[in-house]
Structure formats: structure tokens, C-alpha cells
Amino acid sequence: MTLQLATPPDSVYEMIADAISRLSFASGPADQVTRVADPSRLAAALPHRVYTLRSTDVVRGRNLQRARLAAWGFLIEYGTRTLAAIEFSCNILGQNLRFASLDTGPFAKGTADAVGVVEQLEEVQESSFELRVLKAPSVYCVALWLRNLDAGDDIVLPIMPVGPGRFPRLAGLHLTQSPQQFLDDLRGAATAPFDSDPTIPSLDLPGLPDASA
């Protein structure tokens, strides 16, 4: 069975075309999307919900159910090439979309590559999973989150592990993890600088606001 793709609001495809049209008037990294030879070959692929984990959730090791819906994402493809990732912020119901970003960096290609990896997994082929993207901005990590739509466990595959010196076990590797393994690594990455560098003040965890507030 293939990955299940969430159905975005109908208006988003017009919003994608409008965003690319507006960006065509500005120079910069977006040029590799807006300056293609045949714009009619541009396509928005792999619609997915984008969730975020707040720093308090990471440090406290909370489960993925605390992740909050933050955006709708798509890959912008030109023929067989992945050129960019585009996102539209939304409310917790997945509505009220607004253009948020067009990323022409390694994240877009990394996402396409990661999807290719998980599509070959035996458990993905035998069960039903929704494709999601999960971000933990406090530790600069982005991952695929395969939400199991049956009775089994979810699967996580980091796309962009945290920066140099952190998350070494995953850097540059296509290693799938259970949600708990992923969250344990995130927590380790979040707390490591405070354990190893005495010049950085410690976190006052009791004073942090509860994510459920």
C-alpha cells in the first residue's frame, strides 16, 4: 500500500500559483523555480500536513501527540526534478492558509529522497500510513512522520538532523526510528549543550509553561 496523502483545502493550489507568480518579480533563490524554461511543467506534489514540537515538549520528552499542526506543505517539481518546498501556515484545524515560505535549499530534495526510502519499507507497503512532516525548531530538526492509520506504531525518519556536533547517530543516514527513539534523541540534543558547557546557564524547567496551557 502506498503512503496516504492528506487532502488540502481546494484553494491552496491557486495560492501556490499566486505565490510563485509574485516571487517571479523578485530575484534570489526563488529564481530556480520562477525562471524555468516552461512554467507549465511546474507541479505541486506530495501534499502533507506540517507539525511542530515546541522546545518545552522536546525537553520534557513528550510524545508526538503533543505536536501541533502548523502548516500545509508541498514539493514543487519540474518534470522529474524537485526544485523547492513550499509551505502555507494554517490554524490548528488546517484552515486560514497564508503563504509562509519557499525553500530551495537541501530540505526539498531531502524530503523527496526520504519519501523514496520509506516507500520501500515492508511495513509501509503492508499497512496504511499518512505522510506528515515534523519540525522541532529548537534543535533544528526536520523529519518525516508516518502516522499509522491502522493499529500499529508510527515511523519517524529524520530529514535534516540537528547541526554539527549534535545528533551524530543520524547525520546523513536514512535511519527510521520509533517515535520514542526519535524523541529521546531530540531530548538528548536539546539538553547536551547545557550538560557540556558550563558557560551556558541551565534551564529552569519548573518555570517553563506547560504545552497544554
C-alpha positions as CSV (number, residue, x, y, z in Angstrom):
1,M,0.0,0.0,0.0
2,T,1.3,3.4,-0.8
3,L,1.6,6.4,1.6
4,Q,-1.6,8.2,2.2
5,L,-1.6,11.9,1.3
6,A,-3.9,14.3,3.2
7,T,-6.3,16.3,1.2
8,P,-5.5,20.0,1.5
9,P,-8.1,22.8,1.1
10,D,-9.1,23.3,-2.5
11,S,-7.9,26.9,-2.6
12,V,-4.3,26.1,-1.8
13,Y,-3.4,25.2,-5.4
14,E,-4.4,28.7,-6.6
15,M,-2.4,30.1,-3.7
16,I,0.7,28.2,-4.8
17,A,0.4,29.5,-8.4
18,D,-0.2,33.0,-7.0
19,A,2.9,32.8,-4.7
20,I,5.1,31.6,-7.5
21,S,3.8,34.4,-9.7
22,R,4.5,37.0,-7.1
23,L,8.0,35.6,-6.4
24,S,8.8,35.8,-10.1
25,F,9.2,39.6,-9.7
26,A,11.9,39.2,-7.2
27,S,15.4,37.9,-7.7
28,G,17.1,35.4,-5.4
29,P,16.9,31.7,-4.6
30,A,13.4,31.5,-5.9
31,D,14.7,32.1,-9.4
32,Q,15.3,28.3,-9.8
33,V,11.5,27.9,-9.5
34,T,10.3,31.1,-11.2
35,R,12.8,31.1,-14.1
36,V,12.3,27.7,-15.5
37,A,12.1,27.3,-19.3
38,D,8.5,26.0,-19.3
39,P,6.5,27.1,-16.2
40,S,3.6,24.9,-17.3
41,R,5.6,21.9,-16.2
42,L,5.8,23.0,-12.6
43,A,3.7,20.9,-10.3
44,A,2.8,20.8,-6.6
45,A,3.4,17.3,-5.3
46,L,3.1,15.3,-2.1
47,P,0.7,17.4,-0.1
48,H,1.3,16.9,3.6
49,R,0.5,18.4,7.0
50,V,3.4,20.0,8.8
51,Y,3.5,19.7,12.6
52,T,5.8,21.4,15.2
53,L,7.1,20.3,18.5
54,R,7.8,23.2,20.9
55,S,11.0,23.4,22.9
56,T,9.2,22.5,26.1
57,D,7.8,19.4,24.5
58,V,11.3,18.3,23.4
59,V,13.0,18.9,26.7
60,R,10.2,17.1,28.7
61,G,10.2,14.2,26.3
62,R,6.5,14.4,25.5
63,N,5.0,12.2,22.8
64,L,4.2,13.1,19.2
65,Q,0.6,13.7,20.1
66,R,1.7,17.0,21.5
67,A,2.9,18.1,18.1
68,R,0.8,21.0,16.7
69,L,-0.5,21.4,13.2
70,A,1.3,24.5,11.8
71,A,1.2,24.4,8.0
72,W,0.4,22.6,4.8
73,G,3.5,21.7,2.7
74,F,4.1,20.6,-0.9
75,L,7.1,19.8,-3.0
76,I,7.5,21.9,-6.2
77,E,8.6,19.6,-9.1
78,Y,9.7,20.4,-12.6
79,G,9.4,17.2,-14.6
80,T,11.4,14.7,-12.5
81,R,13.3,17.3,-10.5
82,T,12.4,18.5,-7.1
83,L,13.1,22.3,-7.0
84,A,11.6,23.5,-3.8
85,A,9.4,23.0,-0.8
86,I,6.5,25.5,-0.3
87,E,4.5,25.9,2.9
88,F,1.4,27.7,3.9
89,S,0.8,28.4,7.6
90,C,-2.6,27.4,9.0
91,N,-4.6,27.2,12.2
92,I,-5.0,24.0,14.2
93,L,-7.9,23.0,12.0
94,G,-5.8,23.2,8.9
95,Q,-7.6,26.3,7.6
96,N,-6.9,30.0,7.2
97,L,-3.9,29.4,5.0
98,R,-1.2,32.0,4.4
99,F,1.9,31.8,2.3
100,A,4.8,31.1,4.7
101,S,7.9,30.0,2.8
102,L,9.5,28.8,-0.4
103,D,12.6,26.7,0.4
104,T,15.0,26.0,-2.4
105,G,17.7,24.5,-0.2
106,P,18.6,20.9,0.6
107,F,15.3,20.3,2.6
108,A,13.2,19.9,-0.6
109,K,15.5,17.3,-2.2
110,G,16.0,15.6,1.2
111,T,12.3,15.3,1.7
112,A,11.8,13.7,-1.8
113,D,14.7,11.3,-1.0
114,A,13.3,10.4,2.4
115,V,9.9,9.6,0.9
116,G,11.6,7.3,-1.6
117,V,13.2,5.5,1.3
118,V,10.1,5.0,3.4
119,E,8.0,3.8,0.4
120,Q,10.3,0.8,0.2
121,L,9.8,-0.2,3.8
122,E,8.0,-3.5,4.2
123,E,5.8,-2.1,7.0
124,V,4.7,0.8,4.8
125,Q,3.9,-1.5,1.9
126,E,1.8,-3.7,4.1
127,S,-0.1,-1.1,6.2
128,S,-1.5,2.4,5.8
129,F,0.4,5.5,6.8
130,E,-0.3,9.2,6.4
131,L,2.7,11.3,5.2
132,R,3.5,14.1,7.6
133,V,6.4,16.4,8.2
134,L,7.5,17.1,11.8
135,K,9.7,20.0,12.8
136,A,11.5,20.7,16.1
137,P,12.8,24.2,15.5
138,S,14.6,24.4,18.9
139,V,17.0,21.7,17.8
140,Y,16.9,22.4,14.0
141,C,15.5,19.1,13.2
142,V,13.0,18.1,10.4
143,A,11.7,14.6,9.9
144,L,9.1,12.6,8.1
145,W,6.4,11.4,10.4
146,L,4.5,8.4,9.1
147,R,1.3,8.4,11.1
148,N,0.0,4.8,11.3
149,L,-3.7,4.8,10.2
150,D,-4.1,1.2,11.4
151,A,-3.3,-0.3,14.8
152,G,0.5,-0.3,14.5
153,D,3.2,2.1,15.5
154,D,4.2,5.3,13.8
155,I,7.5,5.7,12.0
156,V,9.9,8.7,12.0
157,L,12.7,9.3,9.5
158,P,14.9,12.4,10.1
159,I,15.4,14.5,7.0
160,M,17.5,17.3,8.5
161,P,19.1,16.2,11.8
162,V,20.3,18.9,14.1
163,G,23.5,20.8,13.4
164,P,27.2,19.9,13.6
165,G,28.2,18.2,16.8
166,R,24.6,17.1,17.6
167,F,22.6,14.0,16.6
168,P,25.7,12.3,15.2
169,R,23.9,8.9,15.2
170,L,21.5,10.1,12.4
171,A,23.5,12.7,10.5
172,G,23.5,11.9,6.8
173,L,21.8,8.5,7.3
174,H,18.4,7.2,6.4
175,L,17.6,5.6,9.7
176,T,14.0,5.0,10.6
177,Q,13.0,5.3,14.3
178,S,10.1,4.7,16.6
179,P,8.6,7.9,17.9
180,Q,10.1,7.2,21.3
181,Q,13.6,6.7,19.9
182,F,13.3,9.9,17.9
183,L,12.1,11.9,20.9
184,D,14.9,10.5,23.1
185,D,17.4,11.7,20.6
186,L,15.8,15.1,20.3
187,R,15.8,15.5,24.1
188,G,19.5,14.5,24.2
189,A,20.3,17.1,21.6
190,A,18.3,19.7,23.4
191,T,20.0,19.2,26.8
192,A,23.5,18.3,25.7
193,P,24.8,21.9,25.4
194,F,23.7,22.6,28.9
195,D,25.4,19.5,30.3
196,S,28.7,20.1,28.5
197,D,29.2,23.8,28.5
198,P,29.5,25.4,32.0
199,T,29.3,28.9,30.5
200,I,25.7,28.3,29.4
201,P,23.1,28.8,32.2
202,S,21.0,25.8,33.0
203,L,17.3,25.6,32.1
204,D,14.8,26.5,34.8
205,L,12.5,23.7,33.8
206,P,9.9,24.2,36.6
207,G,9.2,27.7,35.3
208,L,8.5,26.7,31.7
209,P,4.9,27.0,30.7
210,D,3.0,23.7,30.1
211,A,2.4,22.9,26.5
212,S,-1.2,22.1,27.2
213,A,-1.9,25.6,28.6
